[in-house]
Amino acid sequence: MKSIQQKVLATVFPLFALGSFSFAQTTEVTANLLSKITRPAGEFNPADTFNVSVGSLNDGLLSLTTKTSADGAAGFASWYAANSRTLLNWNSVVGADITDADQFYRMATVNSIWSSTQNNQALALVTHTTGSTIDSIALFDLNFQWGNPADTGSYPFGVYDFISLSADQVTAVYGTADASQGTYGTLTTSSVPEPSSSCLFVVGALTLTAVRQFKKKI
């Protein structure tokens, strides 16, 4: 694994060392899946495949408190798609097979989704589909924000250079992230999207901040 990380870092860092950064609206990003992904107890099958979408909710996590058309997993996925921006997708991932191996690392040159008017918190939506219907989802806060690609004096030039979907590095909004299961932990989707206790804390903190800012303006 050290050799993989050294190879990845050796490739990424020279790109970010170019001060002029010719393509201001794009950047090279490395994503890796580390934690195994499962469905809720009683529904899990080792052959389960999942789709992972990395991006941002246009109005941030606070918008989860006001959504009105997100009933069930499929409803939430539709609402999220209509109210978010996507940096990259990683489809048809067999959740039980995820290991710290080359096939779970992906490098791509992508267009930045940073916005001066919308929320830039980095999120990962994980979905499981049976037939043509999404039956379980999980939403994870990646704990950083996308940067402005036009600001070449900042790091890391518009998007985080290394995105890791690992239970010990994310905060579960919907679903769970258990870092104690396996080498890198296990991420689990939810059939009925209900906020985790950590999500309630995050949303509560965001709401309190918004209220304080509102009072200051009055």
N, C-alpha and C positions, 0 to 999 in steps of 0.2 A: 504493500500500500504506500510506503514512503516513496518508492520510485515513481508511483503514479502521481502523487502530490507534487513531487519535485518536477516531473515532466509538465504538469499542468501549470504550475507557478512559473516555470521557466518560459512557458509560452505566453502566459497572460501578462506578466509584469513588463516585458519589453514593450508590449502594445500600449500600456498605460504610461510608459516612460516618455512617449512621444508628446512633447508639450503642445504641438500644433494640432494634433489629433484630426487628421484630414476630414473624416466623416463625423461632423459634430453631432449628428442625430442618430448615429449607430455606435455600437460597441460590441466587443467580443465578450461573451459571458459563458461561464462554465457552470453547469448545474449537475448536481449529483443526488441520487436517491440512496439513502443509507438504511433507514428503518424499514422493516417489513410492514406491509399494509394489510389489514384484515377488515372483515365486516364484523358486526356485533356477534356476541356469543350465541350459538344456535343457528347462525346463518353462514358462518365461515366455511369456505371450501378452499383447499390448497390451490385449486386451479383458478380462483377468482382473479379477474383482471380489472385494473383501475386506470382511469385517466387522471392526469395531474395537470392543472392549469395554474401558471404563475402570473400574477398581475396585481391589480389594485381595484378596490371599490371606489367609484368616482366620488362618493361622499363619505368615505371612510367607514370604520366600524360603527360609528354612531348611527349610521343609516339603518343598521340592523334593528334598532329600537322603533323604527317608524315604517318598516316594510309592511305592505298590506296584501301582497299577492304572492306569498311564498309558503303555501300549504304543502307539507310533506317534502320528501327529498327532491322529487321531480319539480315541484313548484318552486322550491328554493333555487335549484339549479337554473331554472328559466329566469327567475328574478335576478339572480347574480349575473347571468350572461347579459341581461339588458341594462345592467347598472354598473358595469365594470370595464376595465381595459386589460387586455391580455398581452403579456410579454412573450411567453412561449408555452407550448403544449407538449406533453409527453404522454402519448396514448398507448393503450394495450399493454400495461405493465402488470406482470404476474406478481402480485403482492408477496406471496410466500417465497418467491425466488430471489428477492432483493438481497444482494450481498455487496461487500466492498470490492467490486470488480469492475473491469473496464466497461462492460456493457451498460452499467448504471451511471456512467459519466457521459455527459454530452456537452460539446462546445458548439456555439453558434454565434454568428453575427446577426444581431437583431436591432430593430428600430426601438429607440427609447420610448417609454410610455410616460415619462415625466410630464407633469402638467403644472402650469403656473396658477391654474384656477381650480384644480381638482385635487383630491387627497392622493398622496403618494406612498402610503403605507404598503409595504410589500406583503402579499398574501398568497397562499397556495390553496386552491380548491381541489379536493380529491373526490371523484365520483365513481360509483359502481353501477353498471347497467345490466339488467336482465332482459333479454330480448331487445326491445327498443325503448325500455323505460328505465330511467334512473331511479334506483330504489334505495340508495344510501349515499350520504355525502359526508365530508369532513372539511372544515375550513381552518387553516392554520395561519397564525400571524408569524411572519418570518423575522420580526423584531428589528427591521431596519426600513429606511425609506429610500425610494429612488432619488437620484440626484439630477441636477440640471445638466444636460449634455453640452449646453452652450458655455458653461463655466469651466473652461479648460484649466483653471487654477485649482479646481476642487478635485478631490478623490472620492469615489472612483469613476469619474467621467460619465456620469449619466445613469449607469446601472451598477448594481453590486457585482463585482467581478466573479464571485464564487457563491453560488446559491446551494445550500445544503438542506435537504428535507430529512431532518434527523430529530428524533423525539426529544433529545436533550437541548435542541437549539430553537425549537418552535414553541409557541403558545397556542394551545387548542382553543378555538372559538366555538366550533361545533365538532363533535367527535371527541376523541381522546388521544393523548400522546403519553405513552408510558415508557420512560427511559430505562426502567428496571428489567424489561423483557428483552433478552437477547443482547448481542454485542452493542447495537445502536438503538435498541428499543423497538417498540411497535406502535404504529399509528392505526387507529380504528375509526371507521366511519360510523355514522348514525343513521338508522332508518327514519327516525323522526327528528329532524334537526332541533336540538335543544341546546342552549348555551351551556358550556362547561362552567364550573365555578370560577375558573380563571378569566373566562370571557365576561362574566358578570362583574368581576372586579375591574377589568379593562374598560368595559362600557360605562360602568359607574364612574370611574375616574374621568373618562372623556366627557360625560354628562356634567359632572361637577365643574370641570374646567370651562365648558361652554357656558354654564350658568354664571360663573364668576366673570367671564369676559363680557357677558351680556349686561351684568350689573354695572361693570365699569363704564359701559357706553351710555348708561342711563343718566 
